[in-house]
Amino acid sequence: MSGGASVKVKVLFFASSREAAGCSSTDISVTRESSSGGNDDTSSSSPSTADLRRILAETYPKLAPLVMDEGSITLALNEEYVPAGEVLSLRDGDTVALIPPISGG
């Protein structure tokens, strides 16, 4: 991990992500890693949604298979879905929800 900027975000866990994390929400500090990959729409020093996924996987090992697979968990940043493959910047005070696929009919 690089010594880049750090932001504090609130993470909300729903359904299977809540079960894997063992809690319904947490505040977490996110620091920018030097290479986040993906379609990066972030400034060079801002932590991103990719950095958050990595930190959540490290912090909650049972959550890792879900959070690292965009098909298993969709992120919503401040109540707006993050399209698959997009990497967005995070700012202090942002709220990120982890939303598993919803089935039903």
C-alpha positions in Angstrom: 0.0 0.0 0.0 1.3 3.5 -0.8 1.4 6.4 1.5 -1.3 8.3 -0.5 -4.3 10.2 0.8 -6.7 8.5 3.1 -10.4 9.1 3.4 -13.0 7.7 5.8 -16.2 6.2 4.4 -19.2 4.5 5.8 -19.8 1.0 4.4 -23.3 -0.6 4.6 -23.5 -4.4 4.2 -26.7 -6.0 2.9 -27.9 -9.7 2.8 -25.0 -12.1 2.1 -22.4 -9.3 2.5 -23.8 -8.6 6.0 -23.5 -12.3 6.9 -19.9 -12.5 5.6 -18.8 -9.3 7.3 -20.6 -10.1 10.6 -22.0 -6.6 10.9 -24.4 -4.2 9.1 -22.1 -1.2 8.8 -18.7 0.1 9.5 -16.6 3.2 9.1 -13.3 2.4 7.3 -10.3 4.4 6.2 -9.4 3.9 2.5 -5.9 4.6 1.2 -5.0 4.8 -2.4 -3.0 1.8 -3.8 -0.6 2.7 -6.6 -2.4 0.7 -9.3 -6.1 0.1 -8.9 -6.8 -1.2 -12.5 -10.1 -1.0 -14.3 -11.6 2.0 -16.0 -10.1 4.4 -13.5 -12.1 7.7 -13.2 -10.1 8.8 -10.2 -7.5 11.5 -9.6 -3.9 10.3 -9.0 -4.1 10.7 -5.2 -7.7 9.9 -4.4 -8.6 6.5 -3.0 -11.1 4.7 -5.2 -13.8 2.1 -5.1 -11.2 -0.5 -6.2 -9.1 0.4 -3.2 -12.2 0.0 -1.0 -12.9 -3.5 -2.4 -9.2 -4.5 -1.7 -9.3 -3.2 1.9 -12.7 -4.9 2.6 -11.3 -8.2 1.3 -8.3 -7.8 3.6 -10.3 -6.7 6.6 -13.1 -9.3 6.2 -11.7 -12.5 4.7 -15.1 -14.2 4.5 -16.3 -11.3 2.4 -13.3 -11.4 0.0 -14.8 -13.8 -2.6 -17.9 -11.6 -2.9 -16.3 -8.1 -2.8 -13.6 -8.9 -5.3 -16.1 -10.2 -7.8 -18.2 -7.5 -9.4 -20.8 -10.1 -10.4 -21.4 -11.0 -6.8 -21.5 -7.5 -5.2 -22.6 -4.2 -6.7 -21.4 -1.0 -5.0 -23.6 2.0 -4.6 -21.7 5.2 -3.9 -23.9 7.8 -2.1 -27.1 6.0 -3.3 -25.9 5.8 -6.9 -25.0 2.4 -8.4 -21.4 2.1 -9.6 -21.5 0.5 -13.1 -19.5 -2.8 -13.4 -15.9 -2.1 -14.5 -15.9 1.5 -13.4 -13.6 2.8 -10.6 -14.7 6.0 -8.9 -13.0 8.3 -6.5 -14.0 8.3 -2.8 -14.2 11.4 -0.6 -14.3 11.8 3.1 -17.8 11.1 4.4 -19.0 9.1 1.4 -21.4 6.2 2.0 -20.8 2.9 0.1 -23.4 0.1 0.1 -22.5 -3.5 -0.8 -25.5 -4.9 -2.6 -25.6 -8.6 -3.6 -27.7 -9.7 -6.6 -31.4 -9.8 -5.8 -33.4 -12.7 -7.0 -37.1 -13.2 -7.2 -39.9 -12.9 -9.6 
